[in-house]
């Protein structure tokens, strides 16, 4: 379940496509991502947290990130870590990907109220720009998605299309 956004620059004509959401193979993708985290592919801090958090809950939704220094746009796996709310029924824990899938559905439905049985953000993953290597990078907001500047020339992109999938 997700959405692809397509933009085209009004000035230089460069076309950009960004993918958001999670796909049909979410449980398999979740397990692969957690395994990569446990192997240290996403840094020592995330590796240590994967060994100490029980259950280990990670957001694997694709999102768009914008570099505050060079304006680069990149879609990546979120990788933020979550933890269960205090009132969650820890005795009857589902698979971690079930908990995160429920959180994903609530977020997409814009129902981000804290749920006693759900989870909340514990720590954001420190993304880096893949163009200038800056750590000054942030998740695009809904407003920014509507008014993305071209990372090539800086002109406002024209929103071309959105494709919902899954």
N, C-alpha and C positions, 0 to 999 in steps of 0.2 A: 504494500500500500504506500503510494507515494506520488510524486509529481516531478515531471521534468519541465524546466523553464528554458525558453529559448529567447535570446536577445540578439539584436543586430545594431551595430554602431551606426548612427546617422551620418557620421563624418567619414570614418575610414572603411566602413562596410564589414568589419570583422564580426563574425558570428560566434556567440557563446551559448553553450548548453550546460545546464547544471541539473543534477539529479538529487532529489530530496526523498527521505523516507526509508522504508525497509521493504524487502522483497519477500516473495513466496517462500524462499528458503531461510527465513529468519532464524529458526532454531539451529540449523546447521551453521549459518553465518555467525550466530552468537557464540556457539561452541568454538569455532575456529578463531574468533577474535579473542576470546578468553584464553585460549591455548597460547596464542601469540603473545598476549600480555604476560602470562605465566612464564613464557620463555624469554622475556626481557625485550621483545621487539619494540615496545613502546616506552622503554626507559626503566630504570631501576626503581623509581618511586612507585610506578604503577605495578611493577612486578611484586614489590613488597606488599602493597595493598591487596593484591590478589591472593596473597598467602595469609593475610591477617583478617580480612573482612569475611564474615560468614553470615549470610550468603554474600558472595561477591556479585554486585549488580553494576553493570556497565551499559551505557547508552550506545548502541551501535547504529543509530540513525544517521544517514548521510545528511549533511547540512552545508550551507555556503558560509565561508569565512572570508573576511575582507582585511587586508593588511592596512594598518593605519599609517605606515611609513611610505609604501610605494603604490598602494591602491590595487595590488594584485587580488584577483578573485580566485578562490579554489574551493571545490566541494570535496569534503572529507568526512570520514566517520567521526562522529562526535567524541566518543570515548570518555565522557564525563562519568564519574562514579557516584552511585546512589547508595543510600542505606535505608533499611526499613524504618517506618515510623514507630514511635514508642508503643503505640497500642496495637501494632500488627500482631496477628496470631502466628507467632514464631513456631509453634508446635506443628502447625499444618502448612508448612512452607511448600509452595509449588516449586517447580523448576525455576531457577533465576530468570530464564528468558521469558517465562510466563508473567512474572511480576513486571519485568521491563516492558513487555508487549502491552500489558494493561495500562502502564504509565504512558506509553506511546499513544495508545488510542485516546486516552483522556486528554493528552496534549493536543492531538490533532482535532479533537472535538472542542478544544478551547475550554476545557473543564479542569483547570489546573489547581483546583482547591485541594488542600491536603486531605487525603483519604486515610482513615485510621488503619485500613488494611494495606495501604500502598507504601510508597517510598518517597524520599525527598533527596535533593541534591546534597552530596557530601563534598565533592571536590571536582573542579573543572579541569579538563585535560589542557596542558600548556601547548597549544598548537604553534607551529612556526610557519612563517611565509616560505613557500618553496621557490620564490624568486629572489628575495633579498635576505632571507634567513632571520628576519625580525621576529621577536616574540610579541610585538605589539600588534595583535591580530584579534579580531572579534567575530562573533556569529552575526550574520546579517539579520537585521530586523525586518518585519513585514514592510515597513515604509521603505527601507533600503532596497528591498527586492523590487519595488515599483519604480525606483529611481536610481538604478545602477549606472555609475559612470564607466565608460570603457577603460579598462586597465591599459590599453594600448595608447590611446590619445587623450583620454580624459573627458571626451564628449559624452553627454547623456545617452545611454543605450535606449533603443526603442524596443519595448516589450513585444515580442513576436508571437509566442504561443505558450500554452501550458498544456501538458499532457498528463492526465491522471492514469496510473497503472495499478495492477493487482486489484 
